[in-house]
Amino acid sequence: MKELQRREMLEEALDRFAEGWIAPDNIPGMAVRIKHRGNTLYDKCFGFMDYGQTKPMERDTICRIYSMTKPVTAVAVHILIERGLLEYHAPLKEYLPEFSHMMVQTREGLVPARRDIELLDLLRMTSGIVYPDNYMDAATLVMNQSFERIHERLRSGEVISTRDMVREIAKNPLAFHPGEGWRYGFSADVMGAVIEVVTGMSLGEFYRREIFGPLEMWDTDFRVPEGKLHRLADLYECTVRGDRRQTTPADCFVLGMSDDTACPGFEAGGAGLYSTLEDYSHFVDMLVQGGIYKEERILGRKTIELMTTNQLTEQQKRTITDQFVTGNGYASFQRVFEDRAVYGGSGTPGEFGWSGWTGPYEAVDQEEEFSIVMLMQVRDYDVISLYRRIRNIAYAMI
């Protein structure tokens, strides 16, 4: 089969695949862009962005990207590292004194942490700081209770700043001693507060000046202005009953965040951004090109190498239970691809990226000059197979 025919066949396969997942009670809308060596191989939108199924999903549809905020925070941190304002092994307490004298929740009770949390622990999720989620360990149960109280305060109209939110997080015990395990949690949000302290700016102000402006990401921010609300996608959540999956409208009030038209008090460096397929593709293009966007350097080539080299020890890897990291290492709030056999799909060692709670996904392959960006708006969807299938088709295109 000739190469052009093969590519057309694969594009049609991806069309059929995506259309097979699109339905009001499954994935209502999706946008996908695949690029290789500066050329767009695939760029299509499917389904609808609204509950009423009247507004088609578009490249400028604004989506909550949740944890795909984390790679942006990683770039911000490394901009400051390049300027000598931060370094990996600096103690967190130097910037946020509330993280002095942290306690660790063990089976025997609370014990003092064996060492201080370092900035590297935040970047590689080895700090011991947890999320409020469905883990059943004691540290998570305490964090869940803490965030129930925080949500009550927010629902009453109280404004809680990024610094105040992080002070509340610091009151909770760690799940393990710093550096002795891996656990997905509020580490990126804590890093956001570090950025605010070092720069003297709000997180959003620093991102707009150093990242969003230079990358022409005009629709990316911690809020959606009134004039753009008509482009904000509705939010869904997925529930599973037996062998049936159902997608229904969802509450956007989670993790201390809600849909804001004004600048929110808490600008969450781990999950707070809104973006579009077009905007986030600019961010990914910069990473593919080794830190350059339209001939302007945002980040140094060697700095990106530092940012995307696995930071976990073998002992730390053995503590990972998160299936999003299977077959990967982890560095600076992102997975780093290592093993095709363990992952169970296509990839290049060293390729990196992350995803979000509502299903958005990015993959950056510098060796192949290849990238995938996908946006959707369904929380708690079982996306692992979806990602793997899209990757397999996309990599076959090159």
SEVEX-946809 format. One line per 5 residues: number of its first residue (from 1); for each residue x, z, y of N, C-alpha, C. Coordinates in steps of 0.02 Angstrom, whole numbers, plus 50000, padded with zeros to 5 digits. Layout:
BEGIN
NUM	X/Z/Y/X/Z/Y/X/Z/Y; ...;
***
This chain:
BEGIN
1	50042/50000/49940/50000/50000/50000/50044/50000/50063; 50029/49957/50111/50067/49955/50172/50057/50019/50212; 50108/50036/50254/50107/50100/50290/50046/50106/50335; 50028/50053/50371/49971/50056/50415/49907/50068/50376; 49900/50034/50320/49840/50044/50278/49838/50116/50252;
6	49896/50141/50233/49899/50210/50207/49878/50259/50261; 49903/50249/50322/49885/50296/50376/49811/50293/50391; 49783/50233/50392/49711/50226/50404/49671/50261/50349; 49695/50255/50287/49661/50288/50231/49663/50364/50240; 49720/50391/50262/49727/50463/50271/49685/50487/50330;
11	49680/50447/50383/49637/50465/50439/49564/50468/50416; 49544/50420/50376/49476/50421/50350/49465/50481/50304; 49517/50499/50266/49512/50559/50223/49502/50621/50265; 49539/50626/50321/49532/50684/50364/49464/50684/50399; 49439/50626/50418/49371/50621/50445/49320/50648/50396;
16	49323/50624/50334/49274/50646/50283/49281/50721/50270; 49344/50744/50267/49356/50815/50255/49325/50857/50310; 49340/50840/50373/49314/50880/50430/49238/50877/50432; 49210/50817/50424/49138/50810/50427/49104/50849/50371; 49138/50857/50315/49111/50896/50259/49105/50970/50274;
21	49145/50995/50321/49142/51066/50339/49096/51080/50398; 49077/51027/50435/49038/51036/50495/48964/51041/50478; 48933/51098/50496/48862/51109/50488/48843/51170/50530; 48781/51174/50555/48761/51231/50597/48771/51298/50563; 48763/51301/50496/48770/51365/50461/48839/51372/50427;
26	48887/51328/50445/48954/51333/50417/49005/51334/50474; 49033/51277/50493/49075/51272/50553/49038/51226/50601; 49007/51253/50653/48966/51211/50698/49006/51159/50737; 49069/51174/50754/49109/51127/50793/49183/51136/50781; 49221/51082/50787/49293/51083/50774/49326/51028/50814;
31	49388/51042/50838/49428/50992/50872/49498/50993/50841; 49525/50934/50826/49590/50930/50790/49634/50878/50825; 49698/50896/50835/49748/50848/50860/49811/50854/50819; 49837/50797/50797/49899/50794/50758/49946/50745/50793; 50008/50767/50804/50056/50724/50838/50121/50720/50799;
36	50156/50663/50805/50219/50653/50771/50265/50611/50815; 50322/50641/50832/50372/50607/50873/50343/50577/50936; 50301/50617/50969/50272/50597/51033/50210/50554/51028; 50193/50532/50968/50134/50490/50958/50076/50531/50930; 50016/50517/50954/49957/50552/50929/49932/50515/50866;
41	49935/50550/50809/49912/50520/50746/49837/50530/50736; 49812/50584/50764/49741/50601/50752/49718/50645/50810; 49658/50630/50837/49633/50667/50895/49558/50659/50897; 49523/50705/50863/49450/50697/50857/49415/50765/50862; 49352/50761/50885/49310/50820/50890/49248/50809/50847;
46	49223/50862/50817/49166/50859/50772/49115/50912/50790; 49051/50897/50780/49000/50948/50787/48985/50966/50859; 48961/51028/50867/48936/51051/50932/48967/51118/50952; 48965/51132/51018/48995/51192/51045/48943/51246/51060; 48878/51230/51053/48826/51278/51075/48777/51292/51018;
51	48743/51349/51024/48694/51369/50974/48638/51317/50966; 48619/51286/51022/48564/51238/51021/48582/51170/50993; 48647/51160/50977/48670/51096/50949/48654/51037/50996; 48665/51048/51061/48652/50995/51110/48715/50972/51146; 48768/51013/51144/48830/50997/51180/48885/50982/51129;
56	48907/50920/51126/48960/50903/51077/49025/50941/51091; 49061/50957/51039/49128/50985/51046/49172/50932/51078; 49212/50953/51129/49254/50906/51166/49326/50933/51170; 49371/50890/51193/49441/50911/51201/49449/50963/51257; 49401/50965/51303/49405/51015/51357/49355/51072/51348;
61	49326/51077/51288/49284/51136/51272/49328/51198/51272; 49306/51249/51308/49345/51311/51313/49328/51357/51255; 49379/51379/51220/49371/51421/51160/49409/51486/51167; 49383/51538/51135/49419/51601/51129/49471/51590/51074; 49535/51596/51091/49586/51581/51041/49611/51644/51007;
66	49589/51703/51029/49609/51766/50999/49684/51768/50984; 49704/51773/50921/49775/51786/50906/49821/51727/50919; 49795/51669/50936/49840/51615/50959/49864/51629/51030; 49842/51686/51058/49872/51713/51119/49943/51737/51104; 49955/51761/51044/50019/51793/51027/50080/51747/51037;
71	50078/51682/51016/50135/51639/51030/50150/51631/51105; 50098/51633/51146/50108/51629/51219/50145/51692/51242; 50125/51749/51216/50159/51812/51233/50231/51810/51210; 50244/51780/51151/50312/51774/51127/50355/51733/51174; 50328/51678/51199/50365/51637/51247/50379/51676/51311;
76	50329/51714/51335/50339/51754/51395/50395/51805/51386; 50396/51838/51328/50449/51886/51313/50517/51853/51315; 50522/51794/51286/50587/51761/51282/50609/51730/51348; 50562/51715/51392/50581/51697/51461/50617/51757/51493; 50591/51817/51482/50622/51877/51510/50687/51894/51476;
81	50692/51879/51411/50756/51889/51376/50809/51843/51405; 50791/51781/51419/50838/51734/51450/50863/51758/51517; 50823/51798/51552/50841/51822/51618/50876/51890/51616; 50888/51915/51555/50922/51978/51548/50880/52039/51562; 50814/52030/51565/50769/52086/51582/50744/52123/51520;
86	50748/52091/51462/50729/52123/51399/50781/52105/51346; 50784/52145/51293/50824/52128/51234/50794/52162/51173; 50805/52131/51115/50770/52150/51054/50774/52225/51038; 50833/52254/51044/50842/52322/51020/50831/52376/51073; 50803/52357/51129/50787/52407/51181/50731/52451/51155;
91	50736/52517/51164/50681/52562/51144/50619/52550/51186; 50562/52548/51154/50498/52538/51189/50486/52592/51241; 50508/52653/51227/50495/52709/51273/50529/52700/51341; 50579/52657/51345/50611/52644/51410/50563/52611/51458; 50515/52574/51433/50467/52539/51474/50399/52575/51475;
96	50381/52603/51418/50317/52638/51411/50330/52708/51384; 50339/52757/51427/50358/52825/51405/50309/52856/51357; 50246/52833/51357/50196/52861/51312/50214/52850/51239; 50261/52805/51224/50282/52793/51155/50343/52834/51136; 50360/52885/51175/50410/52934/51154/50379/52981/51104;
101	50418/53006/51057/50396/53058/51011/50334/53038/50971; 50334/52977/50943/50277/52954/50904/50274/52991/50838; 50212/52998/50813/50199/53030/50749/50177/52977/50698; 50193/52990/50635/50176/52944/50581/50126/52979/50535; 50072/52944/50517/50022/52971/50471/50045/52959/50399;
106	50059/53011/50362/50079/53006/50292/50026/53040/50249; 50034/53035/50183/49987/53068/50138/49989/53144/50146; 50046/53169/50168/50054/53241/50177/50033/53264/50246; 50015/53217/50290/49995/53234/50358/50040/53200/50409; 50038/53223/50470/50077/53194/50524/50149/53219/50523;
111	50196/53172/50530/50267/53190/50535/50298/53150/50592; 50351/53175/50624/50384/53138/50678/50415/53073/50652; 50411/53020/50692/50443/52957/50673/50519/52966/50667; 50549/52934/50617/50620/52941/50605/50663/52910/50661; 50635/52860/50694/50671/52829/50750/50621/52802/50800;
116	50646/52783/50858/50603/52754/50910/50582/52683/50890; 50524/52662/50916/50503/52592/50910/50547/52550/50957; 50573/52495/50932/50611/52447/50973/50567/52387/50988; 50587/52348/51039/50549/52288/51055/50547/52240/50996; 50600/52237/50957/50600/52195/50897/50546/52216/50848;
121	50533/52281/50843/50479/52304/50799/50412/52277/50822; 50401/52273/50887/50339/52243/50912/50336/52170/50893; 50389/52133/50905/50390/52060/50894/50379/52042/50821; 50404/52082/50775/50398/52064/50704/50345/52106/50668; 50305/52145/50705/50251/52185/50678/50276/52238/50629;
126	50333/52268/50644/50358/52323/50603/50357/52389/50641; 50315/52393/50692/50311/52453/50735/50272/52509/50702; 50226/52492/50656/50181/52542/50628/50116/52549/50668; 50110/52514/50725/50049/52515/50765/49997/52471/50731; 49937/52497/50721/49886/52460/50683/49830/52435/50729;
131	49788/52393/50701/49724/52373/50731/49668/52418/50705; 49612/52422/50741/49552/52450/50711/49521/52396/50665; 49526/52406/50601/49501/52355/50555/49478/52387/50490; 49476/52349/50436/49447/52374/50374/49497/52402/50324; 49561/52411/50345/49607/52448/50302/49581/52519/50295;
136	49593/52550/50238/49565/52616/50226/49617/52672/50230; 49676/52657/50257/49726/52709/50265/49708/52754/50324; 49738/52813/50326/49720/52864/50376/49734/52840/50447; 49791/52806/50458/49808/52783/50526/49755/52735/50553; 49730/52691/50510/49678/52643/50532/49613/52679/50546;
141	49595/52727/50506/49533/52765/50518/49535/52800/50585; 49593/52828/50602/49601/52861/50667/49594/52810/50724; 49626/52751/50716/49621/52699/50767/49549/52674/50774; 49514/52667/50718/49443/52647/50721/49403/52695/50763; 49413/52760/50753/49377/52811/50791/49395/52807/50865;
146	49459/52796/50878/49483/52791/50947/49449/52733/50983; 49443/52676/50949/49413/52618/50981/49337/52622/50986; 49305/52661/50944/49234/52673/50954/49223/52709/51021; 49267/52756/51037/49262/52792/51101/49278/52746/51159; 49329/52703/51151/49347/52656/51204/49290/52608/51218;
151	49257/52583/51166/49202/52536/51175/49143/52569/51210; 49131/52633/51195/49078/52669/51230/49093/52672/51305; 49155/52684/51322/49175/52687/51393/49166/52619/51426; 49187/52566/51392/49181/52499/51420/49108/52478/51427; 49067/52494/51378/48996/52476/51382/48961/52513/51438;
156	48987/52571/51457/48958/52609/51513/48978/52581/51581; 49022/52530/51580/49043/52499/51643/49112/52518/51667; 49146/52563/51631/49213/52583/51652/49262/52524/51643; 49307/52516/51690/49360/52465/51686/49424/52499/51661; 49451/52473/51607/49513/52501/51579/49567/52448/51585;
161	49621/52464/51619/49676/52417/51631/49718/52408/51568; 49761/52357/51570/49807/52346/51514/49849/52408/51501; 49877/52437/51554/49919/52497/51547/49879/52555/51519; 49817/52564/51543/49776/52619/51518/49757/52608/51445; 49743/52546/51426/49727/52532/51356/49785/52548/51311;
166	49845/52530/51333/49905/52543/51293/49919/52618/51289; 49905/52655/51342/49912/52728/51338/49865/52757/51285; 49804/52729/51279/49758/52751/51228/49785/52734/51158; 49812/52674/51151/49841/52654/51086/49897/52701/51066; 49938/52722/51114/49996/52765/51099/49976/52834/51075;
171	49913/52854/51087/49890/52920/51064/49878/52923/50989; 49877/52865/50957/49862/52861/50886/49925/52860/50844; 49922/52889/50783/49982/52890/50741/49999/52822/50713; 50063/52813/50695/50087/52752/50663/50070/52754/50589; 50063/52695/50559/50048/52690/50487/50110/52701/50444;
176	50169/52691/50474/50232/52702/50438/50287/52711/50490; 50345/52731/50467/50402/52740/50513/50424/52671/50539; 50441/52666/50603/50462/52602/50631/50516/52568/50590; 50504/52504/50575/50552/52464/50537/50546/52469/50462; 50502/52513/50437/50497/52525/50365/50438/52490/50331;
181	50404/52447/50368/50348/52410/50339/50327/52354/50386; 50276/52318/50365/50248/52264/50406/50173/52274/50409; 50145/52272/50470/50073/52281/50477/50049/52246/50541; 50000/52204/50533/49971/52168/50590/49932/52217/50633; 49946/52219/50698/49913/52267/50740/49921/52252/50814;
186	49917/52304/50856/49916/52297/50928/49985/52285/50959; 50035/52269/50919/50103/52262/50946/50108/52212/51003; 50073/52155/50998/50077/52105/51051/50044/52129/51115; 49991/52169/51108/49957/52196/51167/50002/52247/51202; 50037/52287/51161/50086/52334/51190/50141/52295/51225;
191	50164/52240/51195/50215/52199/51227/50190/52171/51293; 50126/52156/51297/50097/52133/51360/50106/52184/51416; 50098/52248/51399/50109/52301/51448/50182/52305/51469; 50227/52294/51421/50299/52292/51437/50313/52237/51488; 50283/52178/51477/50293/52122/51524/50268/52141/51593;
196	50211/52175/51597/50185/52195/51662/50233/52243/51697; 50260/52291/51660/50306/52339/51690/50369/52305/51715; 50397/52260/51676/50460/52227/51693/50452/52179/51752; 50396/52143/51754/50387/52091/51806/50353/52117/51868; 50318/52174/51863/50280/52198/51919/50218/52157/51933;
201	50197/52116/51886/50138/52073/51892/50088/52090/51837; 50026/52069/51847/49980/52071/51790/50002/52019/51740; 49980/52028/51678/50000/51981/51626/49976/51910/51643; 49913/51905/51666/49886/51840/51684/49924/51806/51740; 49944/51845/51790/49982/51817/51846/50049/51789/51821;
206	50084/51827/51779/50148/51803/51753/50139/51740/51710; 50089/51740/51667/50077/51681/51625/50060/51620/51667; 50018/51629/51718/50000/51572/51760/50061/51543/51796; 50104/51586/51820/50161/51563/51859/50215/51532/51814; 50228/51563/51757/50286/51542/51716/50269/51495/51659;
211	50206/51494/51637/50187/51455/51578/50131/51406/51593; 50073/51431/51613/50014/51388/51621/50023/51336/51676; 50051/51356/51732/50062/51309/51787/50110/51254/51767; 50171/51271/51746/50219/51219/51726/50194/51174/51669; 50152/51201/51624/50128/51162/51567/50061/51128/51581;
216	50037/51133/51643/49973/51102/51662/49916/51125/51617; 49915/51189/51602/49862/51220/51561/49810/51250/51608; 49773/51206/51642/49730/51228/51696/49669/51266/51672; 49650/51259/51610/49590/51293/51584/49607/51353/51540; 49670/51374/51540/49691/51430/51498/49701/51492/51540;
221	49668/51547/51520/49673/51609/51559/49640/51665/51519; 49643/51726/51548/49609/51784/51518/49536/51789/51539; 49512/51740/51575/49442/51739/51596/49418/51667/51600; 49352/51658/51605/49323/51592/51616/49284/51595/51682; 49306/51560/51734/49271/51562/51798/49199/51537/51792;
226	49156/51559/51837/49086/51539/51836/49078/51463/51832; 49120/51427/51868/49113/51355/51871/49132/51319/51806; 49161/51356/51759/49180/51326/51695/49139/51352/51636; 49093/51398/51649/49055/51428/51594/49017/51377/51552; 48998/51321/51583/48960/51270/51546/49003/51237/51492;
231	49070/51248/51496/49115/51220/51445/49138/51273/51394; 49114/51335/51401/49133/51388/51354/49092/51382/51290; 49126/51375/51233/49091/51369/51169/49056/51435/51151; 48999/51430/51119/48966/51489/51092/49006/51516/51033; 48999/51581/51023/49038/51616/50971/48994/51630/50910;
236	49023/51620/50851/48988/51631/50787/49029/51679/50744; 48995/51706/50694/49030/51745/50643/49005/51724/50574; 49049/51730/50525/49032/51710/50457/49022/51771/50414; 48968/51772/50377/48956/51825/50328/48947/51792/50259; 48967/51829/50208/48962/51803/50140/48918/51850/50099;
241	48866/51822/50069/48822/51860/50024/48823/51825/49956; 48855/51857/49908/48864/51826/49843/48908/51765/49849; 48882/51707/49828/48922/51646/49834/48899/51604/49894; 48858/51633/49938/48833/51596/49995/48866/51620/50060; 48892/51572/50098/48922/51585/50163/48872/51567/50217;
246	48864/51611/50268/48817/51597/50321/48850/51610/50389; 48840/51564/50436/48868/51570/50503/48811/51583/50552; 48819/51636/50592/48767/51656/50640/48798/51673/50707; 48758/51675/50762/48784/51695/50827/48816/51764/50824; 48870/51774/50864/48909/51836/50862/48914/51868/50931;
251	48925/51934/50931/48938/51972/50991/49011/51961/51012; 49023/51945/51075/49091/51931/51098/49127/51995/51119; 49095/52053/51113/49126/52116/51135/49165/52147/51076; 49231/52137/51076/49273/52164/51022/49341/52183/51050; 49374/52230/51016/49443/52249/51032/49453/52263/51107;
256	49402/52290/51139/49408/52306/51210/49401/52245/51255; 49377/52188/51228/49372/52126/51267/49301/52100/51264; 49281/52063/51315/49218/52027/51315/49227/51965/51358; 49177/51921/51360/49182/51861/51401/49179/51880/51474; 49233/51870/51511/49238/51889/51581/49242/51828/51625;
261	49204/51831/51682/49212/51779/51733/49260/51803/51787; 49265/51869/51796/49315/51898/51841/49376/51919/51799; 49432/51932/51832/49491/51953/51796/49477/52019/51760; 49486/52022/51694/49471/52083/51657/49523/52137/51671; 49503/52200/51662/49552/52254/51669/49606/52249/51616;
266	49584/52239/51553/49629/52235/51496/49643/52162/51482; 49704/52139/51497/49725/52072/51480/49766/52077/51416; 49734/52058/51361/49761/52072/51294/49812/52020/51274; 49876/52040/51272/49930/51995/51253/49927/51974/51181; 49884/52006/51141/49878/51988/51071/49818/51946/51054;
271	49768/51943/51100/49705/51911/51081/49660/51890/51138; 49683/51893/51200/49637/51888/51256/49626/51820/51288; 49662/51769/51267/49659/51705/51304/49602/51659/51282; 49581/51620/51330/49537/51562/51319/49579/51500/51330; 49566/51447/51292/49603/51385/51302/49562/51326/51276;
276	49590/51267/51282/49559/51206/51258/49607/51169/51212; 49582/51120/51175/49625/51079/51133/49679/51045/51177; 49658/51019/51234/49705/50985/51278/49759/51032/51303; 49739/51090/51328/49787/51138/51356/49836/51163/51303; 49809/51186/51246/49854/51216/51196/49901/51163/51167;
281	49879/51101/51167/49924/51047/51144/49984/51040/51190; 49975/51052/51255/50032/51051/51302/50082/51105/51283; 50057/51165/51267/50100/51220/51247/50139/51202/51184; 50104/51174/51135/50136/51155/51072/50186/51098/51083; 50168/51050/51125/50215/50995/51140/50281/51023/51166;
286	50278/51073/51210/50338/51104/51237/50381/51134/51182; 50349/51167/51134/50387/51198/51079/50418/51145/51034; 50380/51092/51019/50406/51038/50978/50469/51007/51010; 50468/51001/51076/50523/50970/51112/50578/51019/51130; 50580/51076/51097/50635/51123/51107/50635/51157/51174;
291	50574/51167/51203/50568/51204/51266/50557/51161/51327; 50550/51096/51319/50542/51050/51376/50472/51020/51377; 50443/51017/51436/50379/50984/51446/50385/50938/51507; 50375/50874/51497/50380/50824/51551/50444/50833/51592; 50499/50838/51557/50566/50842/51587/50580/50909/51622;
296	50534/50956/51618/50546/51023/51647/50558/51072/51590; 50613/51108/51594/50629/51157/51542/50593/51222/51555; 50555/51245/51505/50519/51308/51509/50560/51363/51475; 50592/51345/51420/50629/51392/51379/50689/51356/51348; 50745/51391/51341/50805/51360/51313/50799/51344/51239;
301	50833/51291/51218/50831/51270/51148/50855/51325/51102; 50910/51358/51119/50936/51411/51076/50891/51472/51077; 50856/51482/51133/50808/51538/51136/50750/51526/51089; 50727/51464/51084/50673/51449/51036/50698/51458/50965; 50760/51440/50952/50788/51453/50885/50787/51528/50870;
306	50807/51568/50920/50805/51641/50911/50734/51665/50898; 50687/51639/50936/50617/51660/50933/50585/51642/50866; 50608/51590/50833/50574/51564/50774/50616/51570/50710; 50667/51612/50711/50706/51627/50651/50678/51691/50620; 50663/51689/50555/50633/51747/50521/50669/51811/50541;
311	50630/51862/50559/50658/51926/50582/50648/51982/50531; 50618/51967/50474/50602/52019/50426/50656/52026/50372; 50669/52088/50352/50712/52100/50294/50671/52090/50231; 50705/52085/50174/50669/52077/50110/50625/52137/50096; 50649/52197/50113/50609/52257/50102/50546/52255/50144;
316	50551/52233/50207/50491/52228/50249/50443/52176/50223; 50469/52120/50198/50426/52068/50170/50384/52094/50112; 50414/52138/50072/50378/52164/50013/50318/52206/50032; 50313/52227/50094/50255/52268/50115/50198/52226/50143; 50207/52160/50148/50156/52117/50177/50100/52104/50128;
321	50038/52115/50150/49980/52099/50109/49937/52045/50143; 49955/52025/50202/49917/51975/50241/49927/51906/50211; 49873/51874/50188/49879/51809/50155/49899/51753/50204; 49892/51765/50270/49913/51715/50319/49989/51708/50321; 50025/51756/50292/50098/51754/50293/50126/51733/50225;
326	50084/51722/50175/50108/51702/50109/50151/51639/50113; 50211/51643/50083/50256/51586/50084/50294/51578/50149; 50287/51627/50194/50318/51624/50260/50358/51687/50274; 50405/51683/50320/50433/51741/50352/50392/51755/50415; 50420/51796/50459/50383/51813/50520/50433/51826/50576;
331	50417/51801/50636/50461/51810/50693/50422/51801/50758; 50429/51849/50802/50400/51843/50870/50326/51823/50868; 50287/51863/50832/50214/51855/50828/50192/51791/50795; 50235/51760/50754/50217/51697/50720/50245/51697/50649; 50211/51662/50604/50239/51649/50538/50294/51597/50544;
336	50341/51598/50498/50395/51548/50494/50396/51523/50422; 50382/51459/50412/50374/51431/50345/50439/51434/50306; 50433/51456/50242/50492/51463/50200/50486/51428/50132; 50430/51435/50098/50427/51416/50028/50363/51377/50013; 50369/51312/49998/50311/51271/49983/50275/51295/49920;
341	50314/51315/49870/50284/51335/49806/50242/51398/49814; 50269/51447/49850/50232/51510/49860/50172/51498/49905; 50181/51458/49957/50125/51442/50003/50072/51400/49967; 50095/51353/49926/50048/51310/49890/50027/51249/49929; 50072/51223/49971/50054/51164/50010/50114/51137/50047;
346	50102/51082/50084/50156/51047/50119/50182/51088/50178; 50245/51074/50195/50276/51107/50253/50351/51095/50253; 50382/51109/50310/50454/51103/50318/50482/51173/50330; 50533/51195/50292/50562/51260/50307/50582/51265/50381; 50561/51319/50413/50574/51329/50484/50515/51310/50528;
351	50466/51273/50502/50405/51259/50540/50371/51326/50556; 50340/51331/50613/50312/51396/50634/50245/51386/50668; 50209/51441/50677/50144/51438/50712/50103/51500/50696; 50040/51498/50718/49995/51554/50704/49924/51530/50707; 49877/51576/50703/49806/51560/50702/49768/51615/50738;
356	49701/51611/50737/49661/51662/50773/49599/51681/50735; 49568/51735/50756/49511/51765/50721/49453/51716/50716; 49445/51672/50766/49389/51624/50765/49408/51558/50732; 49467/51555/50700/49487/51496/50662/49535/51448/50695; 49555/51457/50759/49603/51409/50787/49670/51413/50750;
361	49707/51357/50753/49768/51353/50712/49819/51309/50748; 49882/51327/50742/49937/51285/50767/49993/51284/50716; 50027/51227/50711/50087/51219/50671/50136/51178/50711; 50199/51202/50715/50251/51169/50755/50310/51155/50709; 50325/51092/50698/50381/51071/50655/50431/51033/50698;
366	50483/51069/50720/50532/51037/50764/50574/50985/50728; 50590/50997/50664/50631/50949/50627/50597/50881/50622; 50532/50881/50610/50495/50819/50603/50463/50797/50670; 50471/50838/50723/50437/50826/50787/50362/50815/50775; 50333/50863/50741/50265/50858/50714/50226/50920/50733;
371	50161/50911/50747/50121/50970/50765/50048/50960/50745; 50015/51016/50734/49943/51018/50722/49913/51070/50769; 49859/51052/50803/49820/51101/50841/49747/51092/50821; 49715/51147/50803/49644/51144/50786/49608/51202/50819; 49548/51189/50846/49507/51242/50875/49438/51243/50842;
376	49413/51303/50830/49344/51314/50808/49324/51384/50833; 49261/51404/50825/49237/51467/50854/49195/51507/50805; 49221/51518/50745/49186/51558/50695/49230/51615/50672; 49210/51676/50688/49248/51735/50667/49239/51748/50593; 49292/51776/50563/49290/51799/50493/49278/51744/50442;
381	49291/51682/50462/49285/51627/50414/49346/51626/50368; 49335/51611/50305/49391/51608/50257/49427/51542/50267; 49477/51543/50313/49507/51481/50335/49570/51461/50297; 49594/51502/50251/49658/51488/50218/49657/51420/50183; 49606/51407/50144/49601/51342/50110/49592/51285/50160;
386	49554/51297/50212/49544/51246/50264/49610/51226/50295; 49651/51276/50314/49716/51261/50344/49761/51223/50296; 49762/51245/50233/49807/51214/50184/49787/51140/50173; 49723/51127/50169/49700/51058/50158/49717/51013/50218; 49705/51039/50278/49721/50999/50338/49796/50986/50341;
391	49837/51036/50326/49910/51027/50326/49931/50973/50276; 49902/50976/50216/49922/50928/50164/49906/50856/50186; 49847/50846/50215/49830/50778/50239/49874/50759/50298; 49884/50805/50345/49923/50790/50405/49995/50773/50388; 50026/50813/50344/50096/50799/50326/50102/50733/50288;
396	50049/50715/50250/50051/50651/50215/50052/50592/50263; 50027/50602/50324/50026/50548/50374/50096/50528/50398; 50145/50574/50389/50212/50558/50414/50260/50540/50357;
***
